[in-house]
Each structure stands twice: as C-alpha cells, then as structure tokens.
Amino acid sequence: MGSTEDHADGAATRFAPSPTGYLHLGHAYAALFAAAAARTGGGRFIVRMEDIDVGRCRPCFDAAILDDLAWLGLSWEEPVRRQSEHLDDYAAALDELRHLGLLYPCFCTRKKIQAEIAAAGQAPHGPDGPLYPGTCRALPPGERERRIDQGSPFALRLDMEKATVLTGALAWYSPAGDSIEASPQVFGDVVLARKDIPTSYHLAVTVDDHLQGITLVTRGEDLYQATHLHRLLQSLLGLKTPIYEHHRLLVGETGRRLAKRDQGLTLRALRQSGRTPAEVRRMAGYD
C-alpha cells in the first residue's frame, strides 16, 4: 500500500447514495465533504447510485439526487455508475470466493434464525444485530445440493472463520496515517448475496470502490464497523485498499441523526421553501 501522502494528493472520492428517497442535509454534508476532499490536490469526485434494492429504489429519486447535487454546485465524473447495471461484476467476485471455499448457501428464514437465537438464550451481537448461529454452515454438501435442486431460496454467507484464517491479520489506514486493526469477526457469517438480490451492500461497495479507482473513502461514522468487513473482502479478492475517513453525522433537534423520514430537511423541501444553495451549504456546515 502506498503512503498516506500518495493517496491524499489528488484523491479519488465518491458519494454513493441509495435512490430510495430525497437527499437531506446529512447527505449534503457527506457529498460536500467528499467533493472537498477530492478537490484538494485536483482529484476525482464520483457519484455512484447504490440501487441494488430494486424493490425500494426509484428512477425519480435517482434523477432528483443528481438535480439536488447540481443545485448545490457540485460536479462529478461521468458516467454515474449504477449498481443494478453491474451485477456481473458482483457475480464474478462471488465466484472467486466460492472457488476459495468460503461461501455456503443459507436456507434459513428470518423467523427461523430468530427462533434459534431465542432458544440459545443469549447470542453474541454484531453491528447488524445478533450474529447468525451458523445453522446452515454444518449442512452436508449433499443436503445443500438437494435443497438447491428443489428450488429452495437461499442466501450466500461468508464462512468468517475460514476467511480470517486465510487472510491473517489485516489493517486499514486513516488520512493521518494511523493504522487500524481490522476486526471483521464482529459480523459473523455475513450475507454476501441475498435471497432476492444476487449481491449485498458490503460486496457491491467493495467491488465498486476498486473498479472505480477510489483512493479515499469518506463516509459517516455510522459505517465505521463496515470498514473492517470491507478490508477483509479486499484481501480475499485481491482488491486495492483505499484510505478511510469517517466523518461526523448531522443530527436533528432531538439529537438523532438525520434520516430520509425527516421530510422538512430534505434538499427538495429546503429549495421549495426558498433557501439558496449557499444557505443550504452553510446549514450543512460548508460555506
């Protein structure tokens, strides 16, 4: 890995929203933060649509996001990458992990997983809640094939123990050059391809950052834990590792971080109320 200075000069950054609603002030802060980091040293600012959840994502929100970003005064590298158009890239990554013997099909429903966790009395928790108890990891190969042949829906999970043994100790770096030890074990046997979608957020974003040449990932501190898992996937797939900077989250009057349900603070609502781009930039913490 190159030095921190090598990555910081002319950094390639990205803003990667999901088009499931309108942008709010927190999104504006994240986009402005990433664009400012890229602008330092004459780098690249990229917009990516993380639209793999076709049941919730809408073209109207995709268009509105780009319109709001342009209204804020931002420009980005074209074309905009849309994850739904690149499922083959994620399938190729899954094939690599499958070849390494690190994936297994999971036929469990959420209800069954919850029942097994409840029966266990106390289950360890990770960033996404109680860890999967590993029910399908122990299924014999013949039983797995039988269920697949019968058409039983399944997700693909990463065998975390095998994966971490294969990679050994890993670390990622901050812009200041601090080394952070990666602890992906906190996710347990994470899902890398869902039953209804042939990939997952964690897999898709890791592959995309590599393919788009992202050298500095800037994102909210709520995604700090995800970085540990993404570092593992990079090692397993032979992908480049960016530097990671986790910025603060904007919060509302109640102290809770802003969400898409905060309709009064969407950029669309602020624009309609007569706010100017300069005013919204100041509200988001940028002059």
Residue pairs with C-beta under 8 A, 6 or more apart in sequence:
1 173
1 241
3 177
4 173
4 174
4 175
4 176
4 177
4 243
7 175
7 215
7 216
7 242
7 243
8 40
8 41
8 175
8 216
8 243
9 41
9 43
10 41
10 42
10 43
10 44
11 37
11 38
11 40
11 41
11 43
11 44
11 215
11 216
11 243
12 38
12 43
12 44
12 46
12 212
12 213
12 214
12 215
12 216
13 34
13 35
13 37
13 38
13 43
13 44
13 45
13 46
13 214
13 215
13 216
13 217
13 218
14 34
14 45
14 46
14 47
14 48
14 209
14 212
14 214
14 217
15 27
15 30
15 31
15 34
15 35
15 45
15 46
15 47
15 48
15 69
15 76
16 47
16 48
16 49
16 50
16 205
16 208
17 23
17 27
17 49
17 50
17 65
18 49
18 50
18 51
18 53
18 56
18 57
19 49
19 51
19 57
19 58
19 59
19 61
19 62
19 64
19 65
20 53
20 56
20 57
20 58
20 61
20 260
21 61
21 260
21 266
22 61
22 64
22 65
22 68
22 260
22 263
22 266
22 267
22 268
22 269
23 31
23 64
23 65
23 68
23 69
23 266
23 267
23 268
24 258
24 259
24 260
24 262
24 265
24 266
24 267
25 250
25 258
25 265
25 267
25 270
25 280
25 283
25 284
26 220
26 249
26 250
26 257
26 258
26 259
27 267
28 68
28 72
28 267
28 280
28 281
28 283
28 284
29 247
29 250
29 284
29 285
29 286
30 218
30 219
30 220
30 247
31 69
31 72
31 74
32 72
32 74
32 281
32 284
32 285
32 286
33 218
33 247
34 45
34 218
35 45
35 74
35 76
36 286
37 43
37 216
37 218
37 245
38 44
38 45
38 216
39 45
43 215
43 216
44 77
44 213
45 74
45 75
45 76
45 77
46 76
46 77
46 81
46 212
46 214
47 66
47 69
47 76
47 77
47 80
48 80
48 81
48 82
48 83
48 208
48 212
49 57
49 62
49 65
49 80
49 81
49 82
49 83
49 84
50 83
50 201
50 204
50 205
51 57
51 62
51 82
51 83
51 84
52 83
52 84
52 87
52 197
52 199
52 200
52 201
52 204
53 197
54 84
54 197
55 196
57 84
62 82
64 268
66 80
68 267
68 268
68 271
69 76
71 267
71 271
71 277
72 267
72 277
72 280
72 281
73 277
73 281
81 208
81 212
83 90
83 199
83 204
83 208
86 208
87 198
87 199
89 207
89 208
89 211
90 193
90 198
90 199
90 203
90 204
90 207
91 198
91 199
93 203
93 206
93 207
93 237
94 103
94 156
94 192
94 193
94 198
94 199
94 203
96 236
96 237
97 103
97 158
97 192
97 236
97 237
100 166
100 236
101 159
101 162
102 158
102 159
102 162
102 163
102 166
102 236
103 156
103 157
103 158
103 159
103 192
104 136
104 137
104 139
104 144
104 156
104 157
104 159
104 189
105 136
105 144
105 147
105 148
105 154
105 155
105 156
105 157
106 132
106 135
106 136
106 154
106 155
106 156
106 157
106 189
106 191
107 136
107 147
107 152
107 153
107 154
108 116
108 132
108 135
108 136
112 135
113 132
113 133
113 135
116 133
116 135
117 123
117 130
117 133
120 133
123 130
123 131
123 133
124 130
124 131
124 188
125 131
126 186
126 187
126 188
126 225
127 186
127 187
127 225
127 226
128 187
128 190
131 187
131 188
131 189
132 157
132 188
132 189
132 190
134 188
134 189
136 144
136 154
136 157
137 157
137 159
137 189
147 154
148 154
153 195
154 195
155 191
155 193
155 194
155 195
156 191
156 192
156 193
157 189
157 190
157 191
157 192
158 189
158 190
158 192
159 189
160 184
160 185
160 187
160 188
160 189
160 190
163 184
163 232
163 236
164 184
164 185
164 232
166 236
167 232
167 235
167 236
169 181
169 182
170 181
170 182
170 184
170 231
170 232
170 235
171 179
171 180
171 181
171 182
171 231
172 179
172 180
172 182
172 227
172 228
172 231
172 241
172 243
172 244
173 179
173 180
173 241
173 243
173 244
174 180
174 243
174 244
174 245
175 216
175 243
175 245
180 227
180 244
182 227
182 228
182 231
182 232
183 228
184 228
184 229
184 231
184 232
186 225
186 228
187 225
187 228
187 229
190 200
190 202
190 229
191 200
192 199
192 200
192 202
192 203
193 199
193 200
193 203
194 200
202 226
202 229
202 230
202 233
203 233
205 230
206 230
206 233
206 234
206 237
206 239
207 237
207 239
208 214
209 217
209 230
209 239
209 242
210 234
210 237
210 239
210 240
214 242
215 242
215 243
216 242
216 243
216 244
216 245
217 227
217 242
217 243
217 244
217 245
218 245
218 246
218 247
219 244
219 245
219 246
219 247
220 246
220 247
220 248
220 249
220 257
221 246
221 247
221 248
221 249
222 249
222 257
223 246
224 246
227 244
227 246
231 241
233 239
234 240
234 241
249 257
249 258
250 257
250 258
250 284
250 285
251 257
251 258
252 258
252 262
252 265
258 265
260 266
263 269
267 280
270 279
270 280
270 283
271 280
275 283
281 287
